[in-house]
């Protein structure tokens, strides 16, 4: 049990170092180094926790506090993986911040709120009881909102912070109601005990209502459509904040569903709603991303798309793959934002409606056929037929991206080298996907529930998802052929503006009215 409590040294250390920085007017040069060292300690503790889980299995520490109100640490594959991710991100972001904001006014308060947010995430992913989970969720939200207005003289930053307050408070309320309903349903605050009871099939009506509240909180936290406006507007914040938001904070919604996956499986209608909302956000986000001229804005819409895909995976009951997606996306997106200034040439190439050499209808059809054939040839020897229909469908959706890639290599004007490169990349992608899928399922076996058997509702969602992603992929591949048509040009205007979801959110939040009171200097 003492081993589990040791994990608390990481978030407590972050808070102590951050508090010292907050009180300092002239920053000692050693303090930024201590923040980084605390993050390195977190990495060591995460690795030590992983060894403990491997040797002794999952464990929950007793509550350190008064009755049910206090701290308790749950160590299992989910918490260990995400604690390792959090500590790595903390080290990278704090190290980057020490240079990026050196000498700026408010550097001390910035470091404090970064440490507060990171500590909240660490406490959230290791929560062993409902009380700690709720408090950590709120602490993270407070830190995020203060970081969004670090440059308070920027109207865009104020608008983003105002929208964040509204949606974050709504997420807090939904989470609080959900946690109270979980306690009412199972009579305990212990998260492991709740999941164990739900795993037996005991899902009372209060638990179904709790699943609905948790889903609402997850959607709001993940900035899915139509509440993504605050995340898109967050590009006014400093670069380390963007890395923290997109790589860590928004993933808390996916973590919430994964942590209570056994409860969520008892509410198939709620999972179906997550498939629809997540799939819609994934499709729209990926389309809008391609039309953005600014690198950070394109990356922000990419996050909306990826969070939608994570919600889609959770809705299909593919919780191990959603956990893998969170880990991989966080590392990629943190790196992408921290090098955003150098990534401009990549985004400028990606924002076009299509490739330099447009693919014909024949080439696109051939590419999709090749991608599906490749998926079958590589997947069958690796046990594809033994996987659930949901997992097979998810792989097919990702393979559509391979088909889009292959179509570029098959374009009539494409050089031979491009065709060979796309072929190699396609094979590597399929093999990697199946390999990582096996790793995720192996690591979480016994902790996360297996994918449920597909019934009529699940089959309907699978077919709808496959049809939607196929249609959008083919449309993206063929759109360059019609780019000169007036209707396509008009559509691009709407897509570039994100179908005006953000403008509607501004009107809802009253943000524009707020800005008119303060004249820009």
N, C-alpha and C positions, 0 to 999 in steps of 0.2 A: 504494500500500500504506500509505503514511503516513496517508492520509486515514482508512483503516479504524482504525488504531491510535488516532487522535485521539478516537474514540468512547469509549475507556477513561477519558478524563478525567472523564466524568460519574460513573460508579460510584466511581472513586477519590476524586473530590472529595466525594461523599456520605460515604464512609468516614472521610475526614479530618475533615470538619466534625462528624460524629457522634462520633468519638473524642475530639475536643476537648470537646464537650458532656458526654461521659461522665466526664471528669476534673474538670469544674468543679463546685464546690459552690455558688458564687454565680454565677448565669448573667449574663454580660455581655449587654446588650440587643442588641448587634450580631450575635451568633451566630445567633439564629433567622433574621435577615435573610440571613446568608450561606448558610444551608441553602436558603432560597428562591431565592437567586441561583444556587446550584449547579443547582437544578432548572430554572431558566430557561436556564442554559447547556446543559443536556441537551436542551431543546426546540430551541435553535439548532443543536446538533450533529445532532439528528435531521433537521432540515430540510436542513442541509448534506449529510448522508448521502443524503437522498432525491434531491437534485439530482445528486449523484455517480452514483447508480445509474441515473438517467434518462439521463445523458450517457455514462457508460462501461460500464453494465451491472453485473450482480452480480460481486462480488469477494471473495476470502478473503485475509486478511493472513497472512504467515508466522507461525509460532509464536514468541512472545516468551517464552522460558524455556529449559529444558533438554530437548532432544529433543522428545518429544511432550508433555511436561508443562510447560504454560505457558498463555499466553493467545493466542488468535487470534480475529479478528473477521470474521464473515461478514455482508457487506452485500448484501441483496437485498430485494425488495418486502416479504417477510414480516417480516424483522428491522427494517426501517426503519419500517414501520407500527406495530409493537409497541413499538419504542423511542420513537417519538413519543407513543404512548399512555402508556407508563411515565413519561416525563418530565412530561407534562401532569398525570398523577395525583400525581406526586411534588410538583410545585409546589402543587397544590391542598391535598393532605393536610398538607404541612409548614406551609403558611400557616395552615391551620385549626388545626393542633396548637399553634402558637405562642400562640394566643389561648385555645384550649379548655383547655389544661393549664398555663397560666401560673401559676407560684407553687406548683404541687403538688410534694410530695416525690417524688423520683425522676424529675423532668422531664428531667434530663440523660440518664439511662439510657434513658428512653423514646425520646428523640430518636435516640440511638445505634442502638437496635434497629429503629426505623423506617427509618433510613438504611441499616442493614445489609440489611434486607429489600428495600428499593427497589434497592440496589446489586446484590443477588443476582438480582433480576428482570431488571435491565438487562443483566447479564453473561449471564444465561440466554438471553434472546431474541436476543442478538448472538453467541452461541457459534459459533465456527468449527470446533471440534474436540470430541471426546467427553469429554475430560478436563475442559475448562472447563465444559461443560454439566453434568457430574455434580457438580463442586464448587459451581457456582452454585446448583444445585438444593438441595444440602445446606445451604448458607449461608442460603438463603431460609427453609428449614424451621426452622433454629435461631432466626432472628429472629422468626418467627411464634410459636413456642412461648413465647419470653420475653415477647412482647407480650400473649399470652393471660393470663398470670398477673401482669399489672401491678397489678391489685387482688387480691393474693394472699390477702386475708382473706375473699374471697367463695367459698363452697363451689362455686357454679356455675362460677366461673372455674377452680378447681382440677380439677373434673371434666372440663371442656372441654380443659384443657391435658394431662391424663393421657391422654385418648382421642386427642388430637392426636399425642402422642409415639408411641403404639402404631401408629397408622395411618400416620404420617409415616415412621417407621422401616421399616415394611413397604413403603411406596412407594420409599424409598431403596434397599432391597435389590432390589426388582423392577427399578428403573431401573439399578442397578449391574450386575446380571446381564444385562439387555438390552443395555447398552452393550458389555459384554465379548463377548457373542454377536455383536454387529454387527462388532466388530473381528475376531473369529474368522472371520466370514463373508466380509468384504471386505478384511481385511488392512491397513486404514488407519484413522486416527483422524479424518481430514478429513470433515466432515459433507457438504459439497458433493460430494465424490468418492463417498461412499456412496450418496447419492441418485442421482447420475449413473449409477452401476453398476446400481442397482435399476431405473432407468428403462429400461434396455435389456432388461429381463426376467430379469436374472440375480438370482434370489432363492433361494439355497441353503437347506437345512433349518435351518441355524443362524440365518438371517435370519428365518424363520418363527417360530422359538422366541423370537427377539428381539422380534418384533412382539407376541407374546403378553405378554411381560414389560412392554413399553412400554404396552400397553393396561391391564394391571393397575395400573401406576404412575399412569397418567392417571386411572383411575377412583378410586383412593384419593386422589389430589391434588384431584380435582374434588368430593369429598365427595358422591358419588352414593350412593343407597340400596344396602346398609343401613349404610354407614359415614359417614352425614351428621351423626351426633350431635355431633361436636366443633364443626362449623360452626354448628349451631343453638345450642349452649351458649356460643358465642363472644360472644353479645350482652352478656355480663357485662364485656367488655373496653371500653375507651374508644371513643368514636364514631369517631375517626380510624382506629383499628385495624380497625373493622368495614368502613369504606370501603376500606381497603387489602386486607383479606382478600377481600371479595366482588367488588371491582372488578379486582383484580390477581392475587392469589396463586392462587386456585382456577382461574383461567384457564390456569395453567401446564400443566395436564393436556391441555387442548385444543391448546395450542401444541406440546406434545411430539408429538402425533399429526400435526399439520400439518407440523411440521419434518421428520418422517420419513414423509411421506405416500406417497412412492414405495415405500418398504419395506412400509408397511401394505397397499398395494394388492396386494402379492404374497401376502397371507394373508387370503383372502376369508372363511374361517371366523371369524377373529378380528374382522373387520369386522362380520359378522353378529351376533356376541356383543355388540359395542358398540351395535348398533341395538337389541337387546333390552334391555340394561341401561340405555342412555340413554333409550329410549322409556319404560320403566317408571318411571324416576326423574322424567322430565318430567311424566308423567301424575299420579303420586302427589303430587309436589311442588306442582303447580298446584292440586290438590284440597285438600290440607291448608292451603295458603296462605290460601284463602278463609275458613277457619274460625278463624283466629288472632285473638285480641283485642288483642295487643300489636303495635305497628307494626314494631318491629325483628324480632320473630319471624316475622311475615308476610313481611318482606323477605328473611329468611334462607331460608325455604322457597321463596320465589321464585327465589333463587339456585340452590338444588338443582334446581328445575325447568329453569331456563335452562341450567345446566351439562349436565343430561341431554339437552336438545335439541341442544346442541353436539356431544355424543358421538354422538347419532343422526345428525347431519349428517356427521360424520367416518365413521361406519359405512356410510353410503350413498355415500361417495366424494365428497361435496360440500365439499371442503376450502376453496375460496375463500369459500363462504357461511359456513362455520364461522369463518373468520378475520374476516369482516364482523360476525358475531354477537358474537364476543369484543370487538371494538372498540366496538360500539354498546352492548352490555350493560355494559361497564366504565364508560363515561361516565354511563349512566343510573343504575347502582347506586351509584356514588360520590356522585352528586348526591342520590339518594334517602336514603342513610344520613346524609349531612351535614346534611340538612334534616329528619331523621326527627321531630324535635320538632314541626315545623310540619305534618308530613304525617299526623298522627294522624287528622284528619277524613277523609282519603282512604282510609286503611286501614279505618276504622270503617264506611265505606260499602261497601268491597269485601269485608268479611268475612261479609256476609250470604249465606245460601244462594242467594239469588236477588234479582231486582230488586223494587222497590216494586210494580210492575205486572207480575204473572206472565204469561208468554206461554203461550198454549194450544198443544196439539199441532199444530193447524192452522197457527198462526202460526210455530211453530218449523220445520215442514216447508217453509212458504213462504219463510222467511228463508234456509234452507239452499239452496233452489233459486235464490233471488235472488243469493246470494253466489257460487255456482258459475257462474251466468250472467254475473255481473259479471266474474269472473276470466277467463272465456273471451272476453268482448267486449273487455276491455282488453288481455288477453294476446296474442290472435291477431295484431293488428296489430304487436305488439312482438316477434314471433318465438317465440311460445310453442310452436308445433309443432316448432320446430327444437331445442328443449331436450331434455335427457335425461329419461327417465321418472322418475328420482330427483328431479330439479329440479322437474318438474311436480307430482310427488306432494308435495314439500315445500311448494310454493306452495298446493296444495289444503289441506294441513293448516293453514297459516296463515289461509287463507280461511275455515276453519271458525270461527275466532275472529271473523271478519267476520260470519259467519252468526249467531253468538251476539249480536253487537252489533245487527245488524238486527232480531233477534227482540225486543229491548227496545223498539225504535221501533215495531214492529208490534203490540205488546201492546194489547189493547182499551182499557185505561185510560190508555195513554200519551198525553201531549199531542202535538199536531201538531208543535210545535217540536222535540221529541225525535226524532220520525221523520225530520225534515229534517236534523237534526244528524247522526244516525247514517248517513244516506245519503251526506252529504258526507264524513264520516270514512271510510266504507267505500271510496269511490272513491279518496280520497287514499291510503289504505293500500295498495290493490292497485297503484296507479301507483308509489308509493314503493318497494314491495317489488321490483317488476320492474326499476325504475331502479337501485336499489342492487345488485341481483343482477348487472346488466350491469357496473356499476362494479367490483365485486369481481373478476369474472372477467377483466375487461380489465387491471386492475392486476397480477394474479398470473399472467397468461398467460405460459407459458414457464418459470415458477418452480414452480408447483404443477401436478400432473398433471391432465389432463382427467378428467371423470367416466367411469368404466369402463362399457362396454356392459353393459346389464342382461341377465343370464342367468336360468336358472330360480330359483336361490337369491335373487337380487336381486328378482325379481318376487314371490316369496313374501313377502319382507320388506316390500316396498312395500305389498302388499295387506294384510298383517297390521297394518302401521303405520296405514294409512288407516282400516281398520276400527276399530282401537282408539281413535284420536283422534276419529273421528266419533261413536262410541258415548259417549265421555266428554263430548264437547261437547253432544250432545243431552240426556244425563242432567243435566248442569249447568243447561241451559236449562229443563228440565221439573221439576226437583226442587222448586221452590216450590209446585207444584200438589199435591205429596205431603208437604209439610213437617210437616203435623199428624199424619201416620201414626206410630204408635209405633215401627215398624221404622226409619223415617227418623231419628227422634229418637235412637234407640239407635246408629244408624250414625254420626251426627254426633259422638257422644262418642268413638268410636274414631278418626274422622278428625281431630278436634281434637287428640288425643294422638299424632298422626302414626303411627297403627297400632303404637305402642309400640316402634318401631325404636330410639329413643333409650334407652329403659329397658333394652332387651336389650344395647345397646352399653355402658351403664353397668355392667351385671352382668358383661359380658365383660371390661371393663377393670378391674374391681375398684374402681371409683371410689367407690361408696357405702361400702365398707369403709374406704377411705382417709379419707373425711370423718368417720367416727365416731370416729377417733382425735383429731381436732382439734375442740374445742368452739368454737362461734361466739361471738364477743364481742358 
